[in-house]
Amino acid sequence: VHAVDIDEAEQGNVEDLELAGDDSLPAFLEQIALVADSDQVPADSDGVVTLMTLHTAKGLEFDTVFITGFEDGVFPHMRSLADATELSEE
């Protein structure tokens, strides 16, 4: 088990999420994606699982990566298929 201290900014994010009133998993994941900071990935991550969005992980290196929901129409998103610029961004 890997534990870290929650600083004031992170505690504020937790409180904002609690006040939002929507405790569904999609709402939680959306909020986490908005406040995720790739600079906070632990340097010593042996035995640690790090959950992040694909866009947060972009440019980082890991020994092992599991990608869920990687299927036609889900990734890349159907809307990005219509625009070559958006497709290259995905």
Backbone torsions as a table, in degrees:
resi	resn	phi	psi	omega
1	VAL	NA	133.7	-179.3
2	HIS	-113.5	123.2	-179.0
3	ALA	-119.5	143.9	175.9
4	VAL	-132.1	152.9	175.9
5	ASP	-75.4	140.2	177.3
6	ILE	-90.9	119.3	178.3
7	ASP	-80.0	177.1	-174.1
8	GLU	-61.6	-40.0	-179.8
9	ALA	-64.1	-43.9	179.3
10	GLU	-66.2	-38.8	177.4
11	GLN	-62.3	-38.8	176.4
12	GLY	-61.6	-38.3	177.4
13	ASN	-64.0	-41.5	178.4
14	VAL	-62.8	-44.9	179.7
15	GLU	-64.1	-40.3	177.2
16	ASP	-61.0	-41.4	179.4
17	LEU	-64.3	-41.8	178.8
18	GLU	-63.9	-38.6	-179.2
19	LEU	-73.2	-22.7	-178.4
20	ALA	-62.4	-27.9	174.9
21	GLY	84.9	-16.1	179.4
22	ASP	-97.4	105.4	-176.6
23	ASP	-100.6	23.4	178.6
24	SER	-76.1	157.3	178.7
25	LEU	-60.9	-45.6	178.2
26	PRO	-59.1	-39.3	178.9
27	ALA	-65.3	-41.1	178.6
28	PHE	-62.5	-47.7	-178.4
29	LEU	-64.7	-36.9	177.7
30	GLU	-65.2	-43.5	179.8
31	GLN	-64.6	-42.9	179.7
32	ILE	-62.9	-39.9	179.3
33	ALA	-63.1	-33.5	-178.9
34	LEU	-74.2	-30.3	-176.2
35	VAL	-106.0	0.3	-177.9
36	ALA	-63.9	139.5	179.7
37	ASP	-128.5	110.6	-176.6
38	SER	-63.8	-18.6	177.3
39	ASP	-69.7	-13.4	-178.2
40	GLN	-94.4	9.1	176.1
41	VAL	-67.6	125.2	-176.9
42	PRO	-59.1	134.8	178.4
43	ALA	-66.3	-41.4	178.1
44	ASP	-97.8	88.2	-173.3
45	SER	-108.9	22.2	177.6
46	ASP	-62.6	124.5	178.4
47	GLY	77.1	12.0	-177.7
48	VAL	-112.5	135.1	174.6
49	VAL	-97.1	128.8	179.2
50	THR	-115.9	120.2	179.3
51	LEU	-97.3	123.4	179.3
52	MET	-152.1	163.7	176.6
53	THR	-75.4	163.1	178.0
54	LEU	-61.0	-39.6	-178.0
55	HIS	-71.2	-31.6	176.2
56	THR	-69.3	-36.7	-177.6
57	ALA	-77.2	-14.0	-176.7
58	LYS	-55.8	124.7	178.9
59	GLY	91.9	-10.2	178.7
60	LEU	-93.3	162.3	-179.8
61	GLU	-121.3	136.8	178.4
62	PHE	-138.2	151.8	176.8
63	ASP	-69.1	-40.2	-177.6
64	THR	-134.5	136.2	179.5
65	VAL	-134.7	133.2	173.2
66	PHE	-113.7	127.1	179.9
67	ILE	-115.6	122.7	178.1
68	THR	-102.8	154.3	177.5
69	GLY	70.6	22.0	-177.8
70	PHE	-89.9	81.4	-177.9
71	GLU	-143.0	160.8	-178.4
72	ASP	-55.5	134.5	178.6
73	GLY	88.1	-21.0	177.0
74	VAL	-99.1	-46.2	175.5
75	PHE	-142.0	122.7	-5.7
76	PRO	-68.0	155.8	-177.9
77	HIS	-62.3	145.9	-177.7
78	MET	-54.7	-35.9	-179.0
79	ARG	-65.6	-33.3	-178.5
80	SER	-75.3	-18.7	179.1
81	LEU	-68.3	-25.9	-178.1
82	ALA	-78.5	-20.3	-176.2
83	ASP	-121.7	116.9	-177.1
84	ALA	-60.0	-35.0	179.4
85	THR	-65.2	-46.0	179.1
86	GLU	-67.2	-36.0	179.1
87	LEU	-63.2	-41.9	179.2
88	SER	-66.5	-30.1	177.5
89	GLU	-68.1	-36.0	179.4
90	GLU	-69.1	NA	NA
